[in-house]
Amino acid sequence: DRFHLSNNPATMSQTLIWHLIRDNNSFMVKRERTSRSGAVQFSSEPGNLLNAHCFKYSGVANNNAIDISSDLSIRTKNCKNSNKPSKTYNAAENLTVFPSKAIAKAVATANATRPDLLSAAVRRTVKVVNGARVARGVKKNKNVKVVKSRSARK
């Protein structure tokens, strides 16, 4: 009975997980050092709202996380299933292409799970919804320059 393993595996602290994954993981994206600034590190992990490689925004290291993906879905992390990667996130709720409704749903979800990430969730939602509106033809992309051909200029 002394060596009996329980059904509940031991969970690690969030800080320990971050210290184990911060130097090397499959989600880390490093950019080369330029003459003006140092090397830049980004993260492509699910649940990282700003794609910043730091503990505060990490979706892997934190028990509570929000994932707003480009397919207009919002998911929250369930810390009870942290040892089962396929069941880590709850079922996805779909966002609409209407910015006010999508932002309201993101604000409600962020307040319930991580109030400190409220502004990041709003920024991410606005970018994702605007991208979806451009892709669906609801809104025109203002950043694209129209280049006329030489025959059209004459």
C-alpha positions in Angstrom: 0.0 0.0 0.0 2.9 2.3 0.4 3.7 2.3 -3.3 0.1 2.4 -4.5 -0.4 5.1 -7.2 -3.5 7.1 -6.9 -5.8 7.7 -9.9 -5.1 11.5 -9.7 -1.7 12.3 -11.1 0.3 14.9 -9.3 -0.1 18.3 -10.8 2.7 20.8 -11.2 2.6 24.4 -10.4 2.2 27.0 -13.1 5.5 28.5 -12.4 7.3 25.1 -12.6 5.7 24.4 -16.0 6.8 27.8 -17.3 10.4 27.2 -16.2 10.4 23.9 -17.9 9.0 25.1 -21.3 10.2 28.7 -21.5 13.6 28.1 -23.1 12.5 25.5 -25.6 9.1 24.3 -26.8 7.5 23.5 -30.1 5.3 26.7 -30.0 8.2 29.2 -29.7 9.0 31.3 -32.8 12.3 33.2 -32.7 13.1 36.0 -35.0 16.7 36.9 -36.0 18.5 39.7 -34.2 18.7 42.9 -36.2 21.1 45.8 -35.9 18.4 48.0 -34.1 17.1 45.6 -31.5 17.7 42.2 -29.9 16.1 38.9 -30.8 12.4 38.7 -30.6 10.4 35.7 -29.3 6.8 34.9 -30.2 4.6 32.0 -29.3 2.0 30.2 -31.4 0.5 28.2 -28.7 -3.3 27.9 -28.3 -4.6 30.2 -25.5 -2.0 32.8 -26.0 -3.9 36.0 -27.0 -1.1 38.2 -27.9 1.3 35.6 -29.3 3.9 36.9 -26.8 6.4 34.5 -25.3 5.9 35.3 -21.6 4.3 33.6 -18.6 1.3 36.0 -18.3 0.0 35.1 -21.8 1.0 31.5 -21.9 -1.8 29.1 -22.7 0.2 26.1 -21.8 1.6 27.2 -18.4 -1.5 28.9 -17.0 -4.3 26.8 -15.6 -6.9 29.3 -16.9 -6.6 30.5 -20.5 -8.8 31.8 -23.3 -8.3 30.8 -26.9 -9.8 33.0 -29.6 -8.9 31.4 -33.0 -9.2 32.7 -36.5 -12.1 30.5 -37.3 -14.3 32.7 -35.1 -14.4 30.3 -32.1 -13.7 31.0 -28.4 -12.6 28.3 -26.0 -11.7 28.2 -22.3 -9.1 26.0 -20.7 -10.3 23.4 -18.2 -7.6 23.0 -15.5 -9.0 19.7 -14.3 -8.0 18.0 -17.5 -4.5 19.5 -17.7 -2.9 16.0 -18.0 -5.1 15.1 -21.0 -4.1 17.5 -23.9 -6.9 16.5 -26.2 -9.5 17.4 -23.5 -7.7 20.5 -22.1 -10.0 23.0 -23.7 -13.8 23.1 -23.3 -16.1 23.0 -26.3 -15.9 26.0 -28.7 -18.4 28.7 -28.8 -18.8 30.5 -32.2 -18.4 34.2 -32.6 -20.3 36.3 -35.1 -19.0 38.6 -37.7 -20.7 41.5 -36.0 -18.0 43.1 -33.9 -20.2 44.3 -31.0 -21.7 40.9 -30.4 -18.3 39.1 -30.7 -16.6 41.6 -28.3 -19.5 41.2 -25.8 -19.1 37.4 -25.8 -15.3 37.7 -25.5 -15.6 40.2 -22.6 -18.0 37.9 -20.7 -15.7 34.9 -21.2 -12.6 36.8 -20.2 -14.2 38.2 -17.1 -15.2 34.7 -16.0 -11.8 33.1 -16.6 -9.0 35.7 -16.6 -10.0 39.3 -15.9 -6.4 40.4 -16.3 -6.5 39.5 -20.0 -9.6 41.5 -20.7 -8.0 44.1 -23.0 -6.0 41.4 -24.8 -9.1 39.4 -25.4 -10.9 42.5 -26.8 -8.0 43.3 -29.1 -7.7 39.7 -30.4 -11.4 39.5 -31.0 -11.5 42.8 -33.0 -8.6 41.5 -35.2 -10.1 38.1 -35.8 -13.6 39.5 -36.6 -12.2 42.1 -39.0 -10.1 39.5 -40.7 -13.2 37.2 -41.1 -15.2 40.1 -42.4 -12.6 40.8 -45.1 -12.4 37.1 -46.0 -16.2 36.8 -46.3 -16.5 40.0 -48.4 -18.5 41.9 -45.7 -15.8 44.6 -45.4 -13.0 45.8 -47.7 -9.4 45.6 -46.6 -8.1 49.2 -46.3 -4.4 48.1 -46.1 -4.2 46.7 -49.6 -2.9 49.1 -52.2 -4.5 48.8 -55.7 -1.8 48.9 -58.3 -3.0 49.7 -61.8 -1.4 48.1 -64.8 0.6 50.2 -67.3 -2.1 49.9 -69.9 -4.8 51.2 -67.5 -2.6 54.2 -66.5 -2.5 55.6 -70.1 
